[in-house]
Amino acid sequence: MTVALITPPLTEPLSLQDVKEHLRIDHEHEDNLLMETLKAARQFAEFGSGQKCITQTWRQYTSAFPQNGCVDIQVAPVISITSVVAFDEEGNSSVLPPETYSVLLGETPAVLQFSNLNDTSAAANGLEIDVVAGFGDFGVDVPDSLKRAILLLVAHWYEFRGAVSPQNQPVSLPAGFERLISQFKRVNI
């Protein structure tokens, strides 16, 4: 399964002012650098934790219809499934009606479950599932420990911004970063 970002978040979980206060910066000449670093730190924390911070839309691709009628959703936390598109044997697409599937949000990961397994030919060449994920639309919706991890990362990258070239980043992670995001990681047994 592959996932691709369709609609990025409209905002970051922390403001520029939050970052500047954390770094004790009172000038404006590095605002663009700080916002770019904040965005990169959020993306890194999302990848490491497996959790999307601010509401965003992802498309999950599966290559075939699942035999058991269930698809694990690879992004979290799931807010909703906005569409499921099936591709038949010739590659033609059709949007599946919402009444043919349901989302089990209480599972980890969330599960898309199909109610009708009789005819899977409509999805012979796979599915595209559009997923809205995130803790909410605003920074206040994001858990404090994730925001703290992002701030640690921003500070660390800001401190070492000239010592290591951008293509070699991250050269290291700040102490405590992994502990802060570990509670959100999915453990496979």
N, C-alpha and C positions, 0 to 999 in steps of 0.2 A: 504494500500500500504506500502511496505517495500522497503528500499534502502540499498545497501551494496557497500562499496568501493571496486573497482576492481583494479584500478591502482592509487596509491597515487601520490601526486605531486613530481616532481623530485628535487625541491628546496623549500626553505622557502621564504616568502615575504620579510624577513629581513635577513641580513647577521650576522654572529657571530660578526663581527666588529661593525655593527650598534648597537647590543645589548651591547657590551662592552663599547662603547662610551656613550650610554645612562646611563649605570650603573657606569661609570667612573672606570672601571676595566682595569688594565694594565698588569695583569699576565695571565698565560696560564693554571694554575692548575685546573680551574673550567670550562674549555671550553666544556667538555662533558655535565656537568650539565646544562650549559647555553643553549646548543643546544637542549637538551631534554626538557628543560623548554620552549624554543621558540616553539618547535613543539607542545607541549601540549597547550600553549597559543593560537597558531594559530587554533588548532582544537576547542578549547573552543570558540574562537571568531567566527569561522565559524558556529558552532552550534547555538550560541546566535544570530547571525545576519541573519542566513539563507543563507549566501553567501559563496561560495567556493573561496578562494583567488587565488591560483595558479592552472593551468590546471590539472585536474584529471578526472578519469573515474569512474562513478557510475552505478550500475545496479538497476533499479527500477522494482519491481515485482508487478503485479496486478493479482488478483485471478480470474477474469473473463473479457471477452471482454466488454467494456463499451457500454451501450445501446445507448447513444447519439453519439458514434463514436469518443469521445474526451477523452484524458487522461491528467490530470494536471501533469506536471513534478515537482517532489518534490525537486530537487536540482537546484540551481541557482548560478550565471547566466549561462544559457545554451549556449554553443558554437555550439554543434551539437548533433545529434542522429546518432550513428554509426551502430546500428542494432536493429531490433525488431524481437524477436522470439516468435512464437505462439505455444501453446500446445493444441492438439486436445483432444477429449473425452477419448482416450486411453493413453494420456500422451506423445504421440509422438511429437517431435518438428519440426518446419519448420521456416526457416528464411523468413520473409515477404519482398518482393521486395520494394525498396525505393519509387517506383512510386505509391505505394498503400497508402502512408501516407505523410503528410507534417508537418512542425513544425512552429507554430505561436510564433515567438520570441518576438513580441511586446506586448504580454500579460503578466500579472503578476498573477500567474505563467505562464511560457511558456506552450503551449498546443500542444500535439501530436494529430493530426486530421487524421482520416482514411477516404479515399475517397470512398471506396467500402464497404457498409454495407450489401450487399446482402447475403454473406455467412460468418457468424461469427462462424461456427462450427470449423474452423481451430484454433480458440482461445477459445474453450469451457472451457479449464482449465487454462486460463490466458495468460499473456504476460510477457516477460522479455525485458526491454528496456534499452539499453546501452546508457548512456548520458555522453558526455564530457562537463564539467562545469568548470568555473573559469573566472577570469578577464583577464588571459593571462599566458604566460610562465615565466614571470620574475616579480620581486618585483616592478619594475617601473610601471607595469600594474595595480597594486592593489591601490585602493583609499587610500590617505594619512590618512584619519580618521580611517580606519581599521588597518593600520599599527601602528598608534598612540595607538589605543586600545590594540593591541598586546604588544607593548612596555610597556604600563602601567601595564598590567597583568604580564609580565615577571618580571618587577621590584618589584611588590607587592609579587609575589610568591618567588622571590629570597630573599627579605627582611625577610619573615616569614618562610623560609625553615626549620628552626630548631625548631620553636615554635609549629608547628602542624604536626602530622604524615602525610605522603603522602596519606594514604587511607582516611583521613578526609579532604583533599583539594577539592575544594577551600573552605576555612573557611570564606572568605569574598572576596568582589570584590573592587578594588580601585575606589576612587571617580572619576567620569567622564567616566568610562568604558561603562556603560549602555547608556549614552548620545551619545557617539561616535558610537556605533553600532545601535542605535535606528533608524537611517535614512534608514538602510538597511532591517529592519524587515518587513515582510509582514503582513499587517493588514487585518484580516477577519471581514467582516461586516455581 
